[in-house]
Amino acid sequence: MSSVDLTVAIPTYNGAKRLPEVLEQLRSQTDIDSISWEIIVVDNNSTDNTAAVVQAHQANWSKPYPLKYCFEPKQGAAFARHRAFTEARGELIGFLDDDNIPATDWIAAACAFAQKYPKAGAYGSQIHGAYEVTPPENFYRLAPFLAITERGSEPLYYEPSKKLLPPSAGLVVRKQAWLESVPAQLVLTGRTSKSMVTSEDLEMLSYIQVKGWEIWYNPAMQLDHKIPHWRLERDYLIPFFRGIGLSRYVTRMVSVKPWLKPMVFMAYTVNDLRKITLHLLKYNVRVKTDLIAACEMQLFLSSLISPFYLWKNGYLSRNK
């Protein structure tokens, strides 16, 4: 049995400027006297002075919970999270991105939920957008894709049939659930400078859910997700939604039995074509000029071609 209740893992790439605020907020956690926990910064092949920033904090770290650092050279969020699981001593692993500012009771709320819901293999936070600039009109339709998760003030069980899962930002995973469920190598490894294909967190959670563990939303775990101005611009959003769409064949098929996959593939293809047609009828030429509609169209189109793109680029042979 592990002697640590919770490991907070912070995967980061070039996060030297963002990390200090996250670490200071973790230094200010309350109601933690009975909780044994640790912090691990997983440096995912950064080229800035991320390591030096962590070392500077370690030198002045007077808290009973340790602040650790490890370097993961394989680029991609899936590799960073896998490294976090192997390094963590906690029975629970809570993930914070380097732009996530947790409430001062986030640790306490995370541990309390695990005790109350022992069948929960993973559970996500209530995430509020901290926008640098005012989002465009109707941005609420896109906000959940940027890990903004505001689904009420009561715990919510993610029913497998609903095909809805929480993001990795502010996500707590029971280590036992990960060990029992998640393959050593996922198909999706995360967005990099060479590829926008993403949703590696949803692939991981899908495996945990298929294994019979429950997935929940825990509104008591609150955090702010800092959204810089450039993440609301077309040059970022269109490739971002293309990456989400291109990954969808993987996340759609994790729970599907092999013999059913051809039929499910056809059903998704028909549904994607239906969405594209309805979207074009609704917006017509505005599908190019309306940013929100353009992002949604990119998502629908990329979802349609996802299986062909992943097969052509060798993704579908990764976990065989």
N, C-alpha and C positions, 0 to 999 in steps of 0.2 A: 504494500500500500504506500502510495506516495505521501510524503510528509508536507507537500505543498498543495493548498486548495486550488489556487488559480495562478496561471501564468499569463501575463499580458504580453502579447507578441506584437511588435510594431515593424512590419515589413516596410522597407523604405528604399527608394532609389533617388539619389541626389537630394536627400531631404535635410541637408544641413541647416537651412534657414527655417524649415518648418518644425523640426523635431523639438527644439527647446520649449515651445509653448505646450506641446503634448506632455513632455516630461515634467514640466512644472505643474501641470494640472494633476498628473498622477502623484506628484509629491504632496499634493494638497487633499488627498482623499480622506474622507471621514468615515466613522463607524467601522473601522477595520481592525480594532484591537484583538478580536478573536479570529481573525483571518490570516492564514499564512499564504503569502503570495510573492511573486517575483516579476520582474520586467526584463524582457529580452528584445533588444533592437536587432532585427535581421537586416543587415546591409546587403541589398541585392545588386552587388556589382557596381556600386556608386563610383563616380569619377570626381566627385567634389570632396569636401573635407568632413563628410558625415562621421567617419571614424573618430576624428579629432574632437568633434562636438560631443560625442558620447563619452570619450575619455575625459574631457573637461568636466562633464557632469559627474562621472564616476569619482573623480578626485575630490569632489565636494559633497558626495552623497552620504548623508548621515542617518539615513533611514534604516530600519531593521529589515525591510524587504530589499533584496539586492537588485541592482541594475546591471544587466549583462549585455554583452555585444558579441555577435557572430557574423561572419562574412559568408554569403552564398554567391559563388561566382556564376552559376547558371542563371541567365536572365529570364525573368518571368515570375509573376506572382505565385503560380502554383509551386515553383521550386522554392521560393522564399517561405511559403506556408508549410511545405513539407519539411523544410529545415527547422522551422519553429516547432513542429510536432516532435521531431526527433530530439531537439535540445531541451524542450520544456519538461519540467519536473511536476507540473501541476496536473491535477485530475481534470481540471477545466482549462481550456486555452481560449483566452479572449483576444480577438484581433482588433487592433486600432490602426487605421491608416495614419500617415504622418500629417494629414490635414483634418484629423478628427479630434475634437476637443471634448472629452467626456465630462459630464457633470461630476461634482465632487463626491457623489454617492454611487458612482457607476460600479465600482468594485463590490460594494456591499450589496447592491441590487442584483448583480450578476450571480453572486454566491447564494443569495437568498432564493432566487428562482430555481437554481439547480436542486436545492433541497426540497422545494415544494413540488417540483415536477421531475421526479427521478427518471421518467421515461423519455425526457427531452434529450435528444442527441445533439441538438443545436438550437440556439435561439438568438434572434436579432434584436437590436436596439430600436428605440424611437429616435429617428434622426431628423434634425431640423437643418434647413439650408441656411448657411451664413454667407449670403451673396455679397461679393465685392461691389457689384453694380445691380441695378434693378433688372430682373429677368424679363425677357420679351413677353408680349401678351400671349396668354394660353400656355405658358410654360409648364403649368401644373400637369399637362398631359405627358410631358417628358421627364418630370422631376424624379419619379421612381427609378428611372434608368441611371440617374446620377446618385443613387443611393439615398435619396430623400425618402424616408419611410415614416409616415405619420398615419397610422392606422387605428387611431383611437386610444383611449386611456385604459382599456381592459386587455388582458392577455388574449392573444389570438392564435388559435391552432391552425397551421397551414395544412389543409386537407390535401392529400396527394392528388385527388381528382381535379383540383383547381389549377394545378400547374403553376403555382405561385410560390416563390421562395424568397427569403430575405437576402440582402447583399452581404458581402464579407465585411464591410465596414461596420464595426461595432458588434460583430458576430462572436458568440461564445459557443465553443464546440466541446463536448465531453470527449476526453481522449479515448475512452473505451469505445465510443461509437466510431471514431475515426479508425482506430486499429481494427475493428471488426468489419468495416464497410468499404473503405476507400482503397482502390488499387494502388500499387506502388508507383505506377505511372499513369497519369491521366492523359486523355487525348488533347485537351486544351491546356495550355501552359501559361497563358496570360499575354497581355498586350506588351509589345516591345517596340523599339524604334523601327524594326523591320516588318512588323505585323500588328494590325489593329484587332485581330481575332481575340475575343475575350470570353467571359462567362465561365472561366475555370472554377470560380467559387460555386456556381450553380451546378456544375458537373459533380463536384465534391459532395454538395448537399443532397443531390439526387441519389447518389449511392447510399448515403446515410439513411435517407428516407425509404429507399427500396428495401433496406435491411430490416425495416420495422421500427426504427427509432422515430420519435415524434420531432417535428420542427415547429418552433413557436416564435411569436413576436412578444417581446417583453417591454411594455411601455415604461416600466420603472427605470430601465437603463436608458438614459437620455444622453445625447451628444449633439454637438454642432458640427456640421460638415462644411468646411470653408471652401467656397466655390469662387475661384478667381475669375476675372472678367473674360479671359480668353477661353474659358470652358463654356461660355454662352455664345460663342461666335461660330458662324457657319464653318469656318476652316477646321475647327475642332469637332463640331457636332456631327457633320455628315460622315466623316471617316469613323467616328465613334459608333454611330448607329449601324454603319456598314459592318463593323466588327462584331457587334452584338448579333446581327442577323446571320452573318456567315457562320457563327458558332451554333446556331439553333438546332441543327440536325442532331448534334451530339446530345444536347440537354433534353431534346424531345424523346430520344430513343433509349436513354439509360434504363427506364423502367419497362420497356417493351420487350416481350419474349421474341427470340430470333425468328420464329416461324410467322409471327404477326407483323414483322417489320415492313414487308412489301405493301401490305394493306394500309398500315398506318402511314407509310410514306406517301401513298396515293391520296389518302384523306387530307394530309397536311398540304400537299401540293394543290389540291382543289381549293382548300380553304385559303391558302396564300393568294391564289389567282383571284378568288372572290374578293378578298380584301383590297387587292391592287385595283381591280375593276371599280369597286365602290368608291375607293379613294379618288380615282381619276374622275369619276362622274360627279363627285361632290366638289372637288377643287378645280378641275379642268386645268387651265394654264397657271392658276395660282399655286399649283403643286410645286412650281419652281421658285416662286417669289415669296411665298409664305414659309418662313423658316421652320415652324413647327410641322406643317404639312409635309415639307420636303424631308425632314428627318423621319417622319412616319413612313413616307413612301420608300425611303432608303432602307428602312427596317424590313418592310414587306418584301421588297425586291431581293434583298440579301438573304432573307429567310427562304425564299423560293429557290435560290441557286445554292444554298448552303451545302446540301449533300454532294453536289457536283464539284463545288470549289474544294471542299475538304478531301474528297477522293482524289482529285487531280493533284493536290498539293501534299499528299501523303499523310494527312492527319489520321485517317481512319485505320491505318496499320500500326499506330503507335502503341496501343495497349494490347496487341495480340501476342 
